[in-house]
Amino acid sequence: MSTRRQFIQQSLAAGSLLLLPGAKLWAQEGGTYKKGDISDFSKRLQPLGRILELEGYYVWGCSSFVDPAGKFHVFFSRWDAQKGMGGWIKGSEIAHAVAEKAEGPYENIETILAPRGERFWDATTCHNPHIQYSQGKYCLFYMGNSNGRTNTKRIGLATAESLDGPWERMDHPILDAGETGDWDDHCTSNPSFINYPDGSCWLYYKSWNTEEYEHPVDPKIRGNRKYGLAVAEHPEGPYSKYSKNPIIDYSQLGNNRQLEDGNVFMENGKFYMLARDMGRFDHEVGIILESQDGIKWSEPKISYFGTSHYMEQPPAPPHLKKYGRFERPQILMQQGKPTYLFVTSQGGKYQTASPFVFKIND
């Protein structure tokens, strides 16, 4: 006879969730969520499994695009496993791979953007790739830094006429940090780009304040991550920051609540943002927000659960401190519809990190 946990996992494999009697949903060991906190989006997810488990590497952040021939191209961060999880900020590179299906197998893996060394704004890392098509070219947004630390994190752009490259990157960031004392004076990171319906280019970004980072309320999570918006006529910029930034700010709720890894997409004329929860519910789930205009956002609901809800894993090894949760959600859009969700988590075959794919059912 199946246990309740096994029944839930079987339901998830079929692309659905199990709603228990009453107002709550069982979602993880020792945890419950209110039925009203569970999004419809979460019920559309069908787990397919891990991809890009590369020996000798941590793989983090995977953004995908389908070419005219129907092949899946992924752009992802990777770094030498000997550097540990912290290698993302001082040695990440961005690679490209191709497959016939979203769940792989992926082949022709090659590095396309690597740290450029001294004097460049992306001297020490290239990370957080986000691929979009805009104004006749493929646009690969990413984050770089110049000193191996967070205070030089900036958003940059590389463009190409083909998903296979060659990629031409700009010599300067497309979005700088704010003035000293501003909410975003520390960095610009985690780019998410959309072609707004009026033809303009909207770039969402994460940042926080340096003073809060250097004198944190919670030493485990330094600073409070908020989201801003910048708008331009072209993907390359110049970008003007929205005057009422930040557009998402959970700091007033206390307990250092915040969010990160925001990925914005549109479906049926409405805007959605997927993000990693950092305290609205807990630190295991993802969240989803919706908006009519891309500026004013709803209260969050749960977009997906922790890793144990979708797959079995051995106990967390001592060197993996973010074990058990998905991060860096990236939506694949096809013909105006979200079709796949790519996330990343620690663990896997080599006990490092690798992406995980969900199919998004109608």
N, C-alpha and C positions, 0 to 999 in steps of 0.2 A: 504493500500500500504506500503510495507516494506521501511524502511529508508536505506540509504547507509550503515550505521553501522550494521543494522540487516542483510543486505544481505552479508556483509563480514563475520559476525559471522556464518551465515548459510553455507557459502562457506568453512570456516575453519572446521566446524563440518564434512564436507565431505572430509576433508583432503587437501584442496586447498586454495589458496590465490587469491584475486581479484586484477588484474592489471588494473589500470585506464588508460585512453588514455594519451599519452604523456610519459614522461620519469620518472614519479614519482609514488610511491605507497603510498596510504593512509594507515597508520598503527595504529594510535592512535589519541586521541583527540588533535587537534592542531599541529599534527606532520606529516611530509612527509619524505619519503626516496626515493632516486633515484632508478630506476628500476635495474640498474647495481649493486647496493649494496645489493640486496636481493639474498640470496643463493638458489640453487636448493634444498638443504637440508630442508629449511624452508617450502617448498611446499609439502614435504612428511609427515608433522606432522599432526596427527589427535588427537585432545584433548580428553582425556577420563575422566579427573576429578581428584579431590583430593582423597588421601588415608591417612590412619593412622592419622586421626584426634582424638587425645587422650586427654580426659579431664584431666586437671591438668598438661599438658606437652606442651613445645615447642618441635616440631619434625623438624630436620634439617639435610639435607644430606642423601640421600637414594640410596644405591647401590644394584643391584640385580643380581641374578644368577639362572638359571633353572636347577633343578636336573634331573637325568636320568628318573624319573617318570613323568616329565613334570610340576612339582610344582615350583612356583615362591618363591624364598627365598629373602627377603630384609634385609639389614643391615643398620641401621639408628642411628643418634644421637638424644638423647632426654634429657631434663632436667626439673627440677621442675619449673612450670610456675610462682611460687612466686618469683623466681629470676629474672624475666624479660628476655628480649632478651639477655642481657649481661651474662646470666648464662652459655652460651656455653663455655666460657673460664675459668670458675671456678666451674664447677660442672656437665659437660656433661657426659653421659654414652652412650655406644653403645649397641643397642638391635637388636634382630632378630625376624622375623615373617614369616609366610608361607601362601600362597594362591593358589587357583586353577587357577586364572587369574591375569594378571598384574595389573588390576584395582581393585583387591581385591574381597571380603573382606579378610583382613589378620587376622590370628588367631595365637594362641600359642606364644604370644608376651613374650619375656623374655630378661633380661639383660645378655649380654655375656662378656662385658668388662666394668668395672667400675674403677674409680680412685683408685689407690692402697695405697695412703697415703704417709706419710713422708718417705723419703729416696729413693723413686722411681722416675724415670724420668717422669712417667705419674701419679704423685701423686694427681693432682688436676683436671684433665679433660681427657676424652677420646672422640675424636671427628673426623669428616671427614672420615668415613669408606669408603673403596674402595676394593671391593672383586674381586679376579682373581683366576684362576687355573693355576699352574705352577709346572712343574717337579714333578708331581704325588701327589700334595697336594693343598688344598685350602689356599689361602693367603689373609689375611685380613689386608690391610695397613690402618694405621690411624695416627692421630696426638694426641700427649699428651703434657702436660706441668707440671712443678713441683712447680710453685709459683703463679698460677692464673693470669699470665701475658703473653704477647706475646713473651718476650725475651727468654723464655725457651721452646717455641713450637718446637717440634722435631717429625720426622716421625718414627714410629715404625711398628712392624709386629707381628701378631698372626697367627698361622697355625693350620690346622686340616685335618684329613682324610675324614671328612664328613662335609657337610654344617650345620649339626645339632650339630657339635662340638664333643668332648670337644676341646676348643681352648687353645693352648699353646702359650703364648706371650714371646717375648724375654725380657731379663732384661735390655737391653740397646737399645737406638735408633739405627736404621740402617743407618741414615743419619744425620750428625751433621751440625751445622752452620759453615760458613767460618771464616777465621781469621779476627781479628779486622781491619776494613777498607775495607774489601771485599764487593762486592755488596750483598752478602748473609750472612753477619755476624750477622744478628738479629735472624734468625730462619730458620727452614725448615718446610714446611706445604703443605697442599692440594696435597697429593700424587696421582699420576696416573701412573700405571704400564702397560707395554706391554711385551709380549714374542716376542722379535725381530726375524725376519725371520732367522737370522744366529744362533739362539739358545741362545743368550745372553739375559740378563734381563735389561730392560731400565726403569728407574724411573724418571719421570718428577716431578718437585717440584717448589713451589712458595717461594719467599723470598724477602727481602729488606734490606737496609742498616740502621744500628742503628742511625748513625748521621743524616740521612734524616728523620728518624722517630722521633727523639727527637727535631729536629729543622725543622719542616715541612714547606714546601712552602705553602701548603694548610692545615690549621688546621682541616678542615672537613675530609680530607683523609690523614692521616699521613703516610709519606713515599711513595715510588713508587714501586709497585709490579712488579716483573719481573719473568721470568721462566728460570729454569736451568734443566740440564739433568745429571744423574749419571748412570753408567753402571756397572754391576756385572755378574759373572758367575752363581750365584744362587740368588734366591729371598731374602735370608737372608743377602746377601752381602759376603765380603766387597765391597762397592761401590766406584768407582772412578769418580769424577766429570769431566765432559767434559771440556777440556782445554779452549774452547772459550765461556764458559758461560758468561753472560746469552744468551740463544738462542732466547728469545723474550724480547725486551726492547723498550717500546714506550716513554720513558722519554724524548728523544731528540725532540719529536714532540711538546713539550710545554704544558702548561695548566694542568700539572700533569696527563697526559693521561697514562693509565695503564690497566691491566686486571687481573682477578683472577679466581679461580675455574676451572682451565684447566683440561679437561678430554680427553685423547688421545685414538683413536681407529683406526683400519685399515679396509678398504673396497676396494676390487678389486685392491689390491696391493699398494694403496695409503694411506698415513697417514692423519688423520684429528684431529684437536683439537677444542673442544667446550669450551667456556669460558664465563664469565660474562664481558660485556663491561663496561669500566670505563672511557669513554670519547672519544673513537674513533668515535662513533656516538652519544651516550648519556649514561645515566645510567639506562635505562629501558630495553634495548634489550640484547640478547645474541649474541655472534659472533662465527664464524667458520673459521678456517684457514686450509690450506692443504699443504702437503709436499710430495716430492718424497722419501726423505731419513729420515724423522723424526727429522731433524736438521734445515734445511733452510725452513722457513715458508712463505706462501703467505701473502698478505695484507688481512685483515679480511673482511668478509661479514656478514650480519645479519643472524643468525641461527634461532632465534625465537623472538617474540615481547614481549611487556609488558603484564601483566596479563589481562588487560582490553580488549585485542584483542581476548581472548579465553573464558572469563567468566565474569559474572556480579558479582560485589561485592558492599557492602555498602561503604560509605565514610570511609576513614582511621581514626581509633581512635587515640587519642593523643599518646598512648604508643607504637605505631608501626611506626617506622621511615623509614623502608625499604619496606613499603607497595607499591604494584603495580609492582613489578619486580620478575622474577624467578632467583634463584641462585643455585649453586652446581649441574650443569648438570652431569648426569651419564648415560652412554649408556649401554644397555643390548645387548650383542652379542649372536647370536644363529646361529650355523653352518656357521660362517664367515660373517654374515650379522648383521647390527644393526637393532633391531626389536622394541625396546621401549626406550624412553627417560624419565628418572626420574629427576625432578627438585624440588625445594622447594620454598615456598613463605609464607610471613606473611599473616595473616587473617584466614579465614575459620570459622568453626562452633563455635570454642571457642575463636576466635580473638587472637590466639597465632601464630603458624606456623605449616605447614604440607606439605608433598610432593604432587606433581601433576604429572600425568602420560600422556605421549603422545605415541600413536602408530606411528611407522615409516613405512609408506607405501613404496612399491617398486617404 
